[in-house]
Amino acid sequence: MWIMKLFAEADLVWAYRLLLLLLTFAAINGCVSKDSYRFGRLRSSAVPFRTTPVSMSLGEADHRSLDNIEGAIFLPFDSISEVIPWNRPIGSLQSRRREAVNQAVKFLSQNDLADVHVSVRDYQPIDQWQRLIKNNEVHPLWKYTDGSFRVLSSTLLPERVLRIDRYNPHTKTLHINSGNPASAVHAAATAKDFLGNKNPGVYAISQHVPLLPVWQQLKITKDSLQYARTNEDWSLEKGIYPKAYAKIGSSLLSDAYAFVPGSGGLPFFAAPAVSMAGRVFGRTAGEIQVQRLSQHRNLSAPTGSVRR
């Protein structure tokens, strides 16, 4: 079996140990004082900015075919969520989507990121190509290579269909589709990270280098957790841990897998399986972190009350 071959040819214990160290590092940095958070990007402040509301496009056009595909893809997951009590989302899907958008816009406003365009369940490929062309903050070399690839990917695999929250540094567009506030804020923190870099094009292309995405994920996780802590939003904070840790775990094991001797001769599904294992491992670590912090909050609450 390919699994036995994988473990026979390389010892992956170091990868899991590294994952534990990185997740521990993320947890330690996530549990920081709210006073240490810096609002803004190139110019930072200890107090939130109050910038002009960001530009926004809403997916009001009829994309029935896309919605049908989305429904077919997520039917099993939505059905499971309705059956399992502890995994059942709170509120309607529409209310969760509104909350996700509000949280993302609030993050952008307080961090002086008014130049980010927010695309809410929208699908306008032509508009994205135009934004790519007009963005003069990215060198043409990176804009028309990595940037074109990202826009083409969004055209063929729309974020709306996959319910993905994602920031495109080449078009300065934040796509909000998940209906998950924690995911939306994490994506908004990605925008802050890119826009705080003086060479966003080079920074974007560097994310294709193994292990560098893990470092970015750690920074984004730290920023989003500090933001939630500063705003005293425990609901947001506890949602970020499993989401962010799952991404860190997936990125790390996927990148580590590329260095495993003989991995090229394994079945095509081996790499996705390793990535999924990292995601599950990371999410579990995030849930454990939430439980630990919840217990700490309850112990530190006044007698006779429980903090939520």
MIGUSE-178872 format. One record per atom (N, C-alpha, C): z negated, x, y. Coordinates in steps of 0.1 Angstrom, whole numbers, padded with zeros to 4 digits, always signed. Last residue first. Layout:
BEGIN
ZXY
...
END
This chain:
BEGIN
-0286-0193+0339
-0273-0195+0333
-0262-0188+0341
-0320-0188+0332
-0308-0185+0341
-0296-0187+0333
-0345-0210+0328
-0336-0202+0321
-0324-0200+0330
-0381-0213+0335
-0367-0215+0338
-0358-0206+0330
-0406-0205+0328
-0403-0220+0328
-0389-0223+0332
-0408-0177+0349
-0414-0185+0338
-0411-0200+0339
-0377-0164+0361
-0390-0169+0363
-0395-0177+0351
-0358-0141+0341
-0359-0153+0349
-0373-0157+0350
-0356-0120+0324
-0360-0116+0338
-0361-0129+0347
-0348-0131+0301
-0362-0125+0301
-0366-0122+0315
-0323-0140+0308
-0333-0150+0304
-0347-0144+0305
-0310-0115+0312
-0311-0125+0323
-0322-0135+0320
-0311-0105+0286
-0318-0098+0297
-0320-0107+0308
-0295-0123+0272
-0310-0122+0268
-0317-0115+0279
-0271-0117+0285
-0277-0131+0286
-0292-0131+0283
-0266-0091+0277
-0269-0094+0291
-0276-0108+0293
-0262-0096+0250
-0272-0087+0254
-0276-0090+0268
-0240-0113+0250
-0252-0118+0244
-0264-0109+0249
-0221-0096+0262
-0225-0108+0269
-0238-0113+0263
-0219-0077+0242
-0224-0073+0255
-0228-0085+0263
-0207-0092+0222
-0221-0086+0220
-0227-0082+0233
-0183-0097+0233
-0192-0108+0231
-0206-0103+0229
-0172-0071+0234
-0175-0078+0246
-0184-0090+0244
-0170-0065+0207
-0179-0057+0215
-0182-0064+0228
-0151-0084+0201
-0164-0085+0194
-0174-0077+0202
-0129-0074+0215
-0135-0087+0219
-0149-0089+0213
-0125-0050+0201
-0129-0050+0215
-0135-0063+0219
-0117-0059+0176
-0129-0051+0177
-0134-0051+0191
-0094-0073+0183
-0106-0080+0177
-0118-0072+0178
-0079-0052+0193
-0082-0064+0201
-0094-0071+0196
-0076-0036+0171
-0083-0031+0183
-0087-0042+0192
-0062-0053+0154
-0075-0048+0150
-0083-0043+0162
-0038-0054+0169
-0046-0066+0167
-0061-0063+0163
-0029-0028+0165
-0032-0033+0179
-0041-0045+0178
-0025-0028+0138
-0035-0019+0144
-0039-0024+0158
-0005-0047+0136
-0017-0049+0129
-0028-0040+0135
+0016-0035+0151
+0010-0047+0156
-0004-0050+0149
+0020-0013+0132
+0016-0010+0146
+0010-0023+0152
+0028-0026+0108
+0016-0018+0108
+0011-0016+0122
+0052-0038+0107
+0041-0046+0111
+0028-0038+0112
+0070-0020+0096
+0071-0023+0110
+0059-0031+0116
+0054+0003+0074
+0061-0009+0077
+0060-0012+0092
+0056+0039+0080
+0049+0027+0076
+0057+0015+0080
+0067+0062+0090
+0072+0058+0077
+0065+0045+0072
+0053+0069+0113
+0067+0064+0114
+0073+0059+0101
+0029+0079+0105
+0029+0065+0109
+0043+0060+0110
+0027+0106+0099
+0033+0097+0089
+0034+0082+0093
-0002+0111+0118
+0009+0117+0110
+0014+0107+0099
-0009+0093+0147
-0012+0094+0133
-0001+0100+0125
-0002+0088+0172
-0005+0102+0169
-0008+0104+0154
+0000+0061+0174
+0012+0068+0176
+0010+0083+0172
-0027+0052+0173
-0018+0051+0161
-0005+0059+0162
-0036+0055+0199
-0040+0065+0189
-0032+0064+0176
-0023+0033+0211
-0019+0047+0215
-0024+0057+0204
-0036+0012+0197
-0022+0013+0197
-0017+0027+0200
-0063+0017+0203
-0059+0019+0189
-0043+0020+0188
-0062+0013+0232
-0066+0025+0226
-0061+0027+0212
-0052-0014+0235
-0045-0002+0241
-0049+0011+0234
-0072-0028+0222
-0058-0029+0217
-0050-0017+0222
-0095-0022+0237
-0095-0019+0223
-0080-0019+0217
-0088-0032+0262
-0091-0018+0260
-0090-0014+0246
-0085-0059+0256
-0074-0051+0261
-0076-0037+0259
-0111-0065+0249
-0101-0067+0239
-0088-0059+0243
-0125-0061+0273
-0127-0052+0261
-0117-0053+0251
-0115-0083+0288
-0112-0069+0292
-0114-0059+0280
-0125-0105+0274
-0111-0104+0277
-0107-0089+0280
-0153-0101+0272
-0145-0101+0259
-0130-0099+0262
-0159-0098+0301
-0163-0088+0291
-0154-0089+0278
-0152-0121+0316
-0144-0109+0317
-0147-0099+0306
-0171-0140+0312
-0158-0143+0307
-0149-0130+0307
-0193-0131+0325
-0194-0131+0310
-0180-0135+0304
-0184-0133+0352
-0187-0120+0346
-0187-0121+0331
-0181-0161+0356
-0169-0152+0356
-0172-0139+0349
-0208-0168+0353
-0198-0175+0345
-0185-0166+0344
-0220-0154+0373
-0223-0150+0359
-0212-0156+0350
-0216-0143+0402
-0209-0153+0394
-0210-0149+0379
-0223-0128+0424
-0233-0135+0416
-0227-0146+0408
-0206-0111+0437
-0205-0126+0440
-0215-0134+0433
-0212-0088+0423
-0214-0089+0437
-0214-0103+0442
-0203-0094+0397
-0217-0092+0399
-0221-0093+0414
-0175-0096+0402
-0183-0108+0397
-0198-0106+0399
-0171-0069+0409
-0168-0080+0418
-0175-0093+0414
-0178-0055+0386
-0186-0053+0398
-0183-0065+0408
-0157-0065+0370
-0171-0068+0367
-0180-0066+0379
-0135-0054+0383
-0136-0069+0381
-0150-0073+0378
-0140-0026+0381
-0138-0033+0394
-0141-0048+0393
-0141-0022+0353
-0153-0018+0362
-0152-0026+0375
-0115-0029+0346
-0127-0036+0341
-0139-0034+0349
-0100-0010+0360
-0099-0024+0363
-0110-0032+0358
-0108+0013+0346
-0110+0012+0361
-0110-0003+0365
-0100+0007+0320
-0114+0010+0323
-0117+0008+0338
-0073+0005+0323
-0080-0006+0319
-0095-0005+0322
-0066+0032+0330
-0065+0022+0340
-0073+0009+0336
-0072+0044+0305
-0080+0048+0317
-0078+0037+0328
-0053+0031+0289
-0067+0029+0286
-0076+0033+0298
-0029+0041+0299
-0032+0027+0301
-0047+0024+0299
-0030+0068+0289
-0032+0065+0303
-0035+0050+0306
-0025+0066+0261
-0038+0068+0266
-0041+0066+0281
+0010+0075+0265
-0002+0072+0256
-0015+0075+0263
+0028+0062+0293
+0023+0075+0286
+0010+0071+0278
+0032+0041+0307
+0039+0041+0294
+0036+0054+0286
+0021+0044+0331
+0014+0035+0321
+0021+0035+0308
+0037+0058+0347
+0028+0066+0339
+0020+0057+0329
+0050+0038+0361
+0058+0044+0350
+0048+0053+0341
+0030+0032+0380
+0035+0022+0371
+0042+0028+0359
+0028+0056+0394
+0017+0051+0387
+0021+0041+0377
+0053+0057+0406
+0049+0067+0396
+0038+0062+0388
+0050+0033+0422
+0061+0035+0412
+0058+0045+0402
+0028+0038+0439
+0027+0028+0429
+0038+0028+0418
+0014+0060+0454
+0027+0061+0447
+0027+0051+0436
-0011+0054+0463
-0001+0058+0473
+0013+0059+0467
-0030+0027+0451
-0023+0040+0448
-0012+0042+0458
-0038+0002+0456
-0047+0013+0461
-0041+0027+0458
-0021-0013+0442
-0019-0012+0456
-0028-0002+0463
-0032-0010+0416
-0018-0005+0419
-0016-0003+0434
-0057-0023+0420
-0056-0009+0415
-0042-0003+0418
-0050-0049+0428
-0058-0040+0437
-0057-0025+0432
-0038-0057+0404
-0030-0056+0417
-0037-0047+0427
-0060-0058+0387
-0049-0049+0384
-0040-0047+0397
-0074-0078+0398
-0080-0065+0400
-0069-0054+0396
-0058-0099+0389
-0059-0096+0404
-0064-0082+0406
-0064-0098+0362
-0050-0095+0367
-0050-0092+0381
-0091-0105+0364
-0088-0092+0358
-0073-0088+0362
-0087-0131+0374
-0094-0121+0382
-0091-0107+0377
-0075-0143+0351
-0068-0143+0364
-0074-0132+0373
-0094-0140+0331
-0082-0134+0330
-0074-0132+0343
-0114-0157+0342
-0117-0143+0340
-0104-0135+0338
-0101-0182+0343
-0105-0175+0356
-0108-0160+0354
-0074-0193+0326
-0087-0186+0324
-0091-0178+0336
-0049-0202+0328
-0059-0212+0329
-0073-0206+0326
-0026-0185+0326
-0035-0187+0314
-0045-0199+0315
-0010-0179+0347
-0005-0189+0338
-0015-0193+0327
+0001-0161+0374
-0011-0168+0369
-0007-0179+0360
+0013-0131+0385
+0016-0143+0377
+0004-0148+0371
+0018-0116+0414
+0007-0118+0405
+0010-0131+0397
+0040-0092+0426
+0038-0106+0422
+0027-0107+0412
+0054-0069+0435
+0042-0073+0441
+0038-0088+0438
+0075-0059+0421
+0078-0071+0429
+0066-0076+0437
+0062-0038+0409
+0075-0036+0415
+0080-0047+0424
+0039-0046+0397
+0038-0037+0409
+0051-0035+0416
+0030-0076+0385
+0042-0067+0385
+0042-0059+0398
+0003-0087+0366
+0008-0083+0379
+0019-0073+0378
-0005-0117+0347
+0000-0103+0348
+0005-0100+0362
-0014-0138+0323
-0017-0135+0337
-0014-0120+0338
+0005-0159+0302
+0000-0146+0305
-0003-0145+0320
+0016-0179+0285
+0004-0181+0292
-0003-0168+0296
+0042-0178+0277
+0032-0170+0269
+0018-0171+0275
+0056-0192+0295
+0057-0196+0281
+0045-0190+0273
+0050-0178+0319
+0047-0192+0318
+0046-0197+0303
+0062-0154+0315
+0047-0155+0315
+0043-0169+0313
+0092-0154+0296
+0084-0158+0308
+0069-0158+0305
+0112-0133+0284
+0099-0138+0279
+0090-0142+0290
+0134-0129+0301
+0136-0133+0287
+0123-0138+0281
+0121-0123+0326
+0132-0133+0325
+0134-0138+0311
+0103-0104+0320
+0098-0116+0324
+0108-0127+0324
+0122-0084+0313
+0112-0089+0303
+0107-0102+0307
+0133-0080+0338
+0142-0085+0327
+0133-0091+0316
+0112-0069+0352
+0117-0082+0356
+0126-0088+0345
+0108-0045+0337
+0098-0055+0338
+0103-0069+0342
+0133-0032+0341
+0129-0036+0328
+0118-0046+0328
+0132-0028+0369
+0143-0037+0363
+0139-0042+0349
+0111-0010+0370
+0110-0023+0377
+0120-0033+0371
+0120+0012+0356
+0109+0005+0351
+0108-0009+0357
+0145+0013+0374
+0144+0016+0359
+0133+0008+0353
+0144+0007+0400
+0156+0002+0392
+0156+0006+0378
+0120+0018+0408
+0122+0004+0410
+0133-0001+0401
+0122+0045+0403
+0113+0038+0395
+0115+0023+0396
+0143+0051+0422
+0144+0056+0408
+0135+0048+0399
+0134+0040+0447
+0145+0033+0439
+0146+0038+0425
+0098+0039+0450
+0110+0047+0450
+0121+0040+0442
+0082+0012+0467
+0085+0019+0454
+0098+0026+0455
+0083-0001+0490
+0071+0008+0488
+0072+0015+0475
+0103-0019+0494
+0106-0005+0498
+0094+0004+0496
+0114-0046+0479
+0102-0038+0479
+0105-0023+0482
+0138-0059+0476
+0133-0058+0489
+0120-0049+0490
+0143-0059+0448
+0152-0052+0457
+0146-0049+0471
+0122-0075+0439
+0123-0062+0434
+0132-0053+0444
+0128-0099+0451
+0116-0092+0455
+0116-0078+0451
+0151-0105+0437
+0152-0103+0451
+0140-0096+0456
+0141-0109+0411
+0151-0098+0414
+0152-0095+0428
+0125-0131+0417
+0119-0119+0413
+0128-0107+0414
+0145-0151+0422
+0135-0147+0433
+0128-0134+0429
+0157-0152+0397
+0164-0148+0409
+0155-0143+0420
+0136-0163+0381
+0141-0150+0379
+0149-0144+0391
+0112-0182+0383
+0123-0180+0393
+0128-0166+0391
+0088-0201+0373
+0098-0194+0367
+0110-0193+0376
+0052-0205+0375
+0065-0206+0381
+0075-0198+0373
+0024-0206+0373
+0033-0213+0363
+0047-0215+0369
+0023-0192+0403
+0015-0201+0395
+0024-0209+0386
+0024-0162+0418
+0033-0172+0411
+0025-0179+0401
+0016-0148+0448
+0010-0154+0436
+0020-0164+0430
+0021-0117+0463
+0027-0130+0460
+0021-0136+0447
+0002-0097+0484
+0005-0101+0470
+0010-0115+0469
-0007-0094+0509
+0007-0091+0507
+0012-0094+0492
-0034-0096+0510
-0027-0107+0514
-0012-0106+0511
-0057-0082+0502
-0045-0081+0494
-0036-0093+0497
-0085-0079+0508
-0074-0076+0517
-0061-0073+0511
-0104-0088+0491
-0100-0074+0489
-0088-0070+0498
-0106-0115+0496
-0118-0107+0499
-0114-0092+0498
-0080-0124+0487
-0084-0125+0500
-0096-0116+0504
-0081-0118+0459
-0071-0112+0468
-0075-0112+0482
-0103-0135+0451
-0103-0120+0449
-0094-0113+0458
-0092-0160+0458
-0104-0155+0464
-0106-0140+0463
-0071-0161+0440
-0068-0161+0454
-0080-0156+0462
-0085-0162+0416
-0076-0151+0418
-0073-0150+0433
-0099-0186+0419
-0106-0173+0417
-0097-0161+0420
-0078-0204+0420
-0088-0203+0431
-0095-0190+0431
-0066-0201+0395
-0059-0198+0407
-0068-0196+0419
-0087-0210+0379
-0082-0197+0377
-0074-0192+0390
-0090-0237+0387
-0101-0227+0389
-0096-0213+0388
-0066-0247+0379
-0069-0247+0393
-0080-0237+0396
-0069-0244+0351
-0058-0237+0358
-0061-0236+0373
-0090-0261+0346
-0091-0247+0343
-0081-0239+0351
-0078-0286+0352
-0089-0281+0360
-0092-0266+0358
-0058-0286+0332
-0054-0286+0346
-0066-0281+0355
-0073-0288+0309
-0065-0276+0311
-0061-0275+0326
-0107-0299+0315
-0093-0301+0312
-0085-0289+0315
-0138-0285+0303
-0129-0291+0313
-0115-0292+0308
-0142-0256+0284
-0148-0266+0292
-0139-0271+0302
-0128-0250+0251
-0129-0248+0265
-0135-0259+0273
-0145-0243+0221
-0139-0253+0229
-0140-0251+0244
-0158-0226+0205
-0146-0221+0211
-0139-0231+0219
-0179-0240+0194
-0182-0229+0203
-0170-0222+0209
-0165-0260+0178
-0173-0263+0190
-0175-0252+0199
-0132-0262+0168
-0144-0253+0167
-0152-0255+0180
-0112-0280+0175
-0120-0283+0163
-0133-0275+0163
-0099-0271+0198
-0105-0285+0198
-0115-0287+0187
-0090-0247+0189
-0100-0247+0200
-0107-0261+0201
-0071-0255+0171
-0083-0248+0166
-0094-0248+0176
-0052-0265+0188
-0058-0274+0178
-0071-0268+0173
-0044-0243+0203
-0051-0254+0210
-0058-0263+0200
-0032-0228+0182
-0044-0223+0189
-0052-0234+0196
-0011-0244+0174
-0021-0240+0164
-0034-0236+0171
+0004-0246+0199
-0002-0258+0192
-0013-0254+0182
+0016-0225+0212
+0002-0226+0213
-0005-0238+0206
+0043-0228+0206
+0037-0216+0203
+0022-0217+0202
+0049-0254+0214
+0051-0251+0200
+0043-0238+0197
+0044-0252+0242
+0036-0261+0234
+0037-0258+0219
+0064-0234+0249
+0050-0230+0251
+0041-0239+0242
+0087-0249+0244
+0084-0237+0237
+0070-0233+0237
+0082-0269+0263
+0083-0273+0249
+0081-0261+0240
+0084-0255+0287
+0071-0261+0283
+0071-0265+0268
+0110-0248+0287
+0100-0237+0286
+0087-0243+0281
+0122-0273+0289
+0125-0265+0277
+0115-0254+0276
+0112-0282+0314
+0108-0289+0302
+0111-0280+0289
+0107-0275+0341
+0111-0265+0331
+0107-0270+0317
+0112-0286+0372
+0112-0291+0358
+0117-0280+0349
+0090-0271+0396
+0103-0275+0391
+0102-0279+0376
+0066-0262+0402
+0068-0276+0403
+0081-0281+0398
+0048-0237+0401
+0059-0241+0391
+0061-0256+0391
+0044-0224+0434
+0039-0233+0423
+0051-0237+0414
+0038-0195+0451
+0048-0204+0446
+0043-0211+0434
+0023-0181+0480
+0022-0187+0466
+0034-0196+0463
+0007-0156+0499
+0018-0165+0497
+0018-0169+0482
-0029-0157+0507
-0017-0151+0502
-0005-0161+0500
-0045-0163+0538
-0042-0167+0525
-0029-0161+0520
-0056-0134+0557
-0048-0146+0556
-0045-0150+0542
-0090-0122+0548
-0075-0121+0552
-0068-0134+0551
-0117-0111+0551
-0113-0125+0553
-0098-0125+0557
-0134-0089+0529
-0125-0092+0540
-0123-0107+0541
-0169-0084+0521
-0156-0089+0518
-0148-0091+0531
-0185-0052+0527
-0185-0067+0529
-0171-0071+0526
-0180-0026+0525
-0191-0031+0517
-0192-0046+0518
-0146-0016+0522
-0157-0021+0530
-0168-0026+0521
-0118+0006+0525
-0127-0002+0518
-0139-0006+0527
-0084+0012+0525
-0096+0011+0534
-0106+0002+0527
-0070+0008+0502
-0070+0021+0508
-0081+0022+0518
-0086-0019+0495
-0079-0009+0486
-0080+0005+0493
-0115-0041+0493
-0103-0035+0499
-0097-0025+0489
-0150-0035+0487
-0139-0045+0489
-0127-0037+0495
-0169-0020+0464
-0162-0017+0476
-0150-0027+0477
-0202-0022+0450
-0188-0027+0450
-0182-0024+0464
-0228-0016+0450
-0219-0005+0449
-0205-0009+0450
-0244-0038+0449
-0243-0032+0462
-0233-0020+0462
-0247-0045+0423
-0237-0053+0431
-0234-0046+0444
-0250-0019+0400
-0256-0027+0411
-0244-0033+0419
-0234-0023+0368
-0238-0015+0380
-0244-0024+0390
-0222-0026+0342
-0236-0030+0345
-0241-0022+0357
-0199-0012+0339
-0198-0026+0343
-0211-0031+0348
-0206+0012+0330
-0201+0011+0344
-0200-0003+0349
-0214+0005+0305
-0224+0011+0314
-0219+0010+0328
-0190-0005+0294
-0202-0014+0295
-0212-0008+0305
-0174+0017+0295
-0170+0005+0302
-0182-0004+0305
-0188+0033+0277
-0186+0037+0290
-0182+0026+0299
-0185+0018+0254
-0198+0020+0259
-0198+0024+0273
-0157+0020+0251
-0163+0006+0253
-0177+0008+0259
-0156+0047+0246
-0149+0041+0258
-0155+0028+0261
-0170+0050+0222
-0174+0057+0234
-0169+0051+0247
-0155+0033+0205
-0169+0030+0208
-0174+0037+0221
-0131+0048+0205
-0131+0034+0210
-0146+0030+0214
-0139+0071+0193
-0135+0072+0207
-0135+0058+0213
-0145+0061+0168
-0156+0067+0175
-0152+0067+0190
-0119+0053+0160
-0129+0043+0162
-0141+0048+0170
-0107+0078+0159
-0102+0068+0168
-0112+0057+0171
-0121+0092+0140
-0122+0096+0154
-0117+0086+0163
-0113+0078+0117
-0127+0076+0121
-0128+0081+0136
-0088+0082+0106
-0089+0074+0118
-0103+0072+0123
-0073+0108+0091
-0086+0102+0093
-0087+0095+0106
-0043+0104+0073
-0050+0107+0085
-0063+0100+0086
-0033+0098+0048
-0026+0108+0055
-0034+0112+0068
-0049+0077+0038
-0048+0089+0030
-0042+0101+0038
-0046+0057+0056
-0059+0064+0056
-0059+0076+0047
-0020+0051+0050
-0024+0054+0064
-0037+0062+0064
-0020+0044+0024
-0012+0055+0028
-0017+0060+0042
-0035+0020+0025
-0040+0032+0018
-0033+0045+0022
-0016+0005+0039
-0029+0008+0045
-0036+0020+0038
+0006+0003+0023
+0007+0011+0035
-0006+0014+0042
+0000+0008-0012
+0000+0000+0000
+0000+0009+0012
END
